[in-house]
């Protein structure tokens, strides 16, 4: 299906309807039918092309991601009982089974909820926090609201308090990553949207967002290199080794729209310009001019990248690029973003969807051919794709209403 450009009200209405229909008639039904565990609660994500189970082990961060997605649909699209109950299932499964005795969350558990793996990082916590916040707004559940704040505090403590999280590397070459800052921004945005500008660990959500954006701009944005780094020295220096030089364009483009979204909420042109600048840099580095689509990894100096999947096309960077280009076009009116949106939209919807069984493949070769057929695993489930479809339809509808 050829979706027209963003140039006319009629084409925008068709695009919004396309995103909404794909979300509500394809993607969400796929996960409700095949992923929701009606026996033990929570969400199963290791699914084959047709939705059949590949593995029953459960991704803990997807209990939060799915719980947030279903509650958000309930709060913003339609108050469907099946969505609320799906969110409740994920939130309650996490409450019962996904926390270690010290309060840190596991990374994976068995179908019944027995612990399998604990990882050093705390992204399970960030997604559990937003799930509880959205569920609290949907239901008025006071415990969920309290848990959202408490779990986000755990995330912040492990991410930013020195000595709490086990170090990833030896102290020979000190470094810090952008991911904890990015996820803190979007987690704080979701808590604020659903609970108000609550205080967490001594700062309001808005104050946490300010601090994280400031650190990203100061230490990770490199105008001289036209790049947003993934890893830098503690004072923001470029680490001229393979890990330090490696860029993840999709991740940086996701950061760009988090910043632009904050700028839109505040009416802050400087934040919008910052996000658009990051998008400009990383689109130039990430878009595959020969085959189309977004490269997974690039080297900041154009050198070979270590990871063998560097030129593969994963689903989620394309989801983030669709959001970022659409939002940049809406906020700036610059037609180049409409062109970029058209490019990434058309490429994505040409290669990722499965017309026979629904949903999207997750992993493609550089040319768009399918690398493997699974629809879900510990890392892919009902989040990036439905979030893009939801955000896209909501953004276009809001833009139309404002005209």
C-alpha positions in Angstrom: 0.0 0.0 0.0 1.5 3.3 -1.0 0.9 5.9 1.7 1.0 9.5 0.3 3.3 12.2 1.5 2.4 14.5 4.4 1.7 17.3 2.0 -2.1 17.5 2.1 -4.8 17.1 4.8 -6.3 14.2 2.9 -3.0 12.3 2.7 -2.3 13.0 6.4 -5.7 11.6 7.3 -5.1 8.5 5.3 -1.7 8.1 7.0 -3.2 8.5 10.5 -5.9 6.0 9.6 -3.3 3.5 8.3 -1.3 3.7 11.5 -4.3 3.3 13.6 -5.7 0.4 11.6 -2.4 -1.4 11.6 -2.2 -0.9 15.4 -5.7 -1.9 16.3 -6.4 -4.5 13.6 -3.1 -6.2 13.2 -0.4 -5.6 15.8 -2.4 -5.5 19.1 -4.6 -8.4 18.1 -1.5 -10.5 17.3 -0.1 -10.0 20.8 -3.4 -10.4 22.6 -4.0 -13.7 20.8 -0.6 -15.2 20.9 1.4 -13.4 23.6 -0.9 -12.8 26.6 -0.5 -15.7 29.1 -4.0 -16.4 30.3 -2.8 -19.3 32.5 0.0 -17.7 34.5 -0.3 -14.0 33.7 1.9 -11.6 32.0 3.2 -11.6 28.4 5.0 -14.3 26.4 7.2 -12.8 23.7 9.2 -15.7 22.2 6.9 -16.2 19.2 7.4 -17.8 15.8 6.1 -16.2 12.6 2.6 -17.6 13.1 2.5 -16.7 16.8 3.3 -20.2 18.0 5.6 -20.4 21.1 9.3 -20.7 20.6 10.1 -20.5 24.3 8.0 -20.0 27.4 10.7 -17.9 29.3 9.5 -14.4 30.0 11.3 -11.1 29.4 10.8 -9.0 32.5 11.2 -5.7 30.8 8.5 -6.7 28.4 6.1 -7.1 31.3 6.6 -3.4 31.8 6.7 -2.5 28.1 3.5 -4.4 27.4 1.8 -3.2 30.6 2.5 0.4 29.6 1.4 -0.1 26.0 -2.0 -1.6 26.9 -2.7 0.9 29.7 -1.7 3.8 27.4 -4.1 2.6 24.7 -6.8 2.4 27.3 -6.0 5.9 28.5 -5.7 7.6 25.2 -7.5 5.6 22.4 -10.5 3.8 23.8 -11.4 2.4 27.2 -11.5 -1.3 26.1 -11.7 -3.8 29.0 -9.4 -6.3 27.2 -6.6 -3.7 27.1 -6.9 -2.8 30.7 -7.0 -6.4 31.7 -3.9 -7.1 29.6 -2.1 -4.3 31.4 -3.3 -5.6 34.8 -2.0 -9.1 33.9 1.5 -7.7 33.2 1.6 -5.4 36.2 0.4 -8.1 38.6 2.8 -10.8 37.2 5.7 -8.4 37.8 4.5 -7.6 41.3 4.4 -11.3 42.2 7.4 -12.7 40.4 9.9 -10.2 39.0 11.5 -8.6 42.0 14.5 -10.0 43.9 14.5 -9.8 47.7 16.6 -6.6 47.5 14.1 -4.9 45.3 16.1 -5.1 42.0 14.2 -6.7 39.1 15.2 -9.8 37.2 15.9 -9.7 33.4 14.1 -13.0 32.7 11.9 -15.5 34.6 10.2 -18.8 33.7 6.6 -18.8 32.5 5.5 -19.4 36.0 7.7 -16.7 37.4 10.8 -18.4 38.8 13.9 -16.3 38.4 16.3 -17.1 35.6 18.7 -14.1 35.1 19.6 -10.9 36.9 21.5 -8.3 34.8 23.6 -5.4 36.1 21.5 -2.8 34.4 18.0 -1.6 35.4 15.9 -1.3 32.3 13.4 -3.8 33.7 12.8 -1.1 36.4 12.4 1.8 34.0 9.7 -0.1 32.0 8.0 -1.4 35.2 7.8 2.2 36.4 6.0 3.5 33.3 3.7 0.5 33.3 2.6 1.2 36.9 2.2 4.9 36.2 -0.1 4.3 33.2 -2.0 1.6 35.0 -2.5 3.9 38.0 -3.9 6.5 35.7 -6.3 4.0 34.1 -7.5 2.5 37.4 -6.8 4.9 40.2 -4.7 2.1 41.8 -2.8 3.8 44.6 -0.3 1.0 45.0 0.6 1.3 41.3 1.2 5.0 41.6 3.4 4.4 44.7 5.3 1.6 42.9 5.9 3.7 39.9 7.8 6.3 42.0 9.6 3.7 44.1 10.7 1.7 41.0 11.9 4.8 39.2 13.9 5.7 42.3 15.6 2.3 42.1 16.4 2.9 38.5 17.9 6.3 39.3 19.9 5.0 42.2 21.5 2.1 40.2 22.0 4.3 37.1 23.5 7.5 38.6 24.7 6.9 42.2 28.4 6.0 42.1 29.3 2.5 43.3 25.8 1.1 43.3 25.8 -0.7 39.9 28.5 -3.2 39.2 30.9 -1.7 36.7 30.8 -3.0 33.1 34.5 -2.4 32.5 37.7 -2.3 34.5 38.8 1.2 35.6 41.6 1.3 33.0 39.5 3.3 30.6 36.7 5.1 32.4 33.5 5.6 30.3 29.8 6.4 30.5 27.0 5.6 28.2 24.1 7.6 26.9 21.4 5.0 27.4 20.7 5.6 31.2 20.2 9.3 30.5 17.9 8.6 27.6 15.8 6.1 29.4 15.6 8.4 32.5 14.2 11.2 30.2 11.4 9.1 28.7 10.6 7.4 32.1 10.3 10.8 33.8 8.1 12.0 30.9 5.7 9.1 31.3 5.5 9.4 35.1 4.8 13.1 34.7 2.1 12.5 32.0 0.3 10.0 34.2 1.0 11.0 37.8 1.9 14.7 37.6 5.3 16.2 38.1 6.0 14.0 41.1 9.2 14.2 43.2 11.5 11.2 42.8 14.7 10.9 44.8 14.8 14.6 45.6 13.9 16.0 42.1 10.8 16.5 40.2 10.4 14.5 36.9 11.0 17.8 35.0 14.2 18.4 37.0 15.4 14.9 36.1 14.6 15.6 32.4 16.5 18.9 32.5 19.6 17.3 34.1 19.7 14.4 31.7 19.2 16.6 28.5 21.9 19.0 29.8 24.4 16.1 30.3 23.6 14.7 26.8 24.1 18.0 25.1 27.2 18.8 27.1 29.0 15.5 26.9 27.5 13.3 24.1 26.7 15.8 21.3 29.7 16.4 19.1 29.0 19.3 16.6 32.5 19.0 15.2 31.9 15.4 14.3 28.2 15.8 13.5 27.4 12.9 15.8 25.7 11.9 19.0 28.0 9.5 20.8 26.9 6.3 22.5 29.9 6.2 24.9 32.3 8.9 26.1 34.8 9.5 28.9 33.3 10.7 32.2 34.1 14.3 31.1 32.7 13.9 27.6 35.8 13.0 25.6 35.8 10.8 22.6 37.3 7.4 23.2 39.3 6.5 20.1 38.8 2.8 20.4 36.3 0.5 18.6 33.7 0.6 21.4 34.0 4.4 21.9 33.8 5.1 18.2 30.7 2.9 17.5 27.5 4.9 16.8 24.0 3.5 16.9 22.0 5.7 14.6 18.6 4.3 15.6 19.3 4.8 19.3 20.4 8.4 18.7 17.4 9.1 16.6 15.2 7.8 19.4 17.0 10.2 21.7 16.3 13.0 19.2 12.6 12.5 19.4 12.6 12.3 23.2 14.2 15.7 23.2 11.8 17.1 20.6 8.8 15.7 22.4 9.9 17.6 25.6 10.4 20.7 23.5 6.9 20.4 22.2 5.4 19.9 25.6 7.1 23.0 26.9 7.0 25.1 23.8 10.8 25.3 24.0 12.3 26.0 20.6 15.9 25.4 21.8 15.0 21.8 22.8 13.2 21.3 19.4 16.3 22.6 17.6 18.6 20.3 19.7 16.5 17.2 18.9 16.3 18.2 15.2 20.0 18.7 15.0 20.6 15.2 16.5 18.2 13.8 13.9 20.0 15.6 11.1 23.4 14.2 12.2 22.3 10.7 12.7 20.1 10.4 9.6 23.1 11.4 7.5 25.1 8.7 9.2 22.4 6.0 9.5 20.4 6.1 6.2 21.6 3.5 3.7 21.7 5.4 0.4 22.3 2.3 -1.6 19.7 -0.2 -0.2 17.5 2.0 2.0 16.8 1.6 5.6 18.7 2.4 8.8 22.1 0.8 9.4 22.5 -0.7 12.9 26.0 0.5 13.7 28.4 3.0 12.2 31.9 4.2 13.2 32.2 7.9 14.0 35.3 8.1 11.8 34.1 5.9 9.0 36.2 2.9 10.0 35.1 -0.7 10.0 32.7 -1.6 12.8 33.4 -4.7 15.0 29.9 -6.1 15.2 29.0 -8.4 12.3 25.4 -7.2 12.3 26.4 -3.6 11.7 24.6 -3.4 8.3 21.5 -5.3 9.2 18.1 -3.6 9.4 16.4 -4.1 12.8 12.8 -3.2 13.3 13.1 -0.8 16.2 15.4 1.9 14.6 13.0 2.2 11.8 10.1 2.7 14.3 12.1 5.4 16.0 13.0 7.1 12.7 9.4 7.1 11.6 8.4 8.9 14.9 11.4 11.3 14.8 11.0 12.4 11.2 7.2 12.9 11.7 7.7 14.9 14.8 10.4 17.0 13.4 8.2 17.8 10.4 5.3 18.7 12.6 7.4 21.0 14.9 9.6 22.7 12.3 7.6 22.6 9.1 10.8 21.7 7.2 9.9 19.6 4.2 13.1 17.6 4.3 11.6 15.8 7.3 8.5 15.0 5.3 10.8 13.5 2.6 12.8 11.5 5.2 9.6 10.3 6.8 8.3 9.1 3.4 11.6 7.3 2.8 11.7 5.4 6.1 8.0 4.7 6.2 7.9 3.3 2.7 11.0 1.1 3.2 9.8 -0.2 6.5 6.3 -1.1 5.3 7.7 -2.7 2.2 10.0 -5.1 4.0 9.1 -5.6 7.7 5.4 -6.6 7.7 4.3 -10.2 7.3 1.1 -10.1 5.2 0.2 -13.7 5.9 0.4 -13.9 9.7 0.6 -10.2 10.7 3.0 -8.1 12.8 6.6 -7.4 11.7 9.7 -9.4 11.3 12.4 -8.0 13.5 15.6 -8.7 11.7 16.4 -8.1 8.0 19.5 -8.3 5.9 20.8 -5.1 4.4 18.8 -5.5 1.3 15.5 -6.1 3.2 15.4 -9.8 2.9 14.3 -11.6 6.1 17.1 -12.9 8.3 14.9 -14.9 10.6 11.2 -15.3 10.9 10.5 -14.9 14.6 8.0 -12.2 15.6 9.3 -12.0 19.2 12.0 -12.9 21.7 13.4 -11.4 24.9 14.1 -8.1 23.1 11.2 -7.8 20.6 7.6 -7.7 21.7 4.6 -5.4 21.9 6.4 -2.1 22.3 8.5 -0.3 19.6 6.1 -1.1 16.7 2.8 -0.4 18.5 4.3 2.7 20.2 5.3 4.0 16.8 1.8 3.3 15.3 0.1 4.9 18.4 2.4 7.9 18.5 2.1 8.4 14.7 -1.6 8.3 14.6 -1.9 10.6 17.7 0.6 13.1 16.4 -1.1 13.4 13.0 -4.5 13.7 14.6 -3.2 16.4 17.0 -1.6 18.3 14.1 -4.8 18.2 12.1 -6.9 19.4 15.0 -4.5 22.4 15.6 -4.8 23.6 12.0 
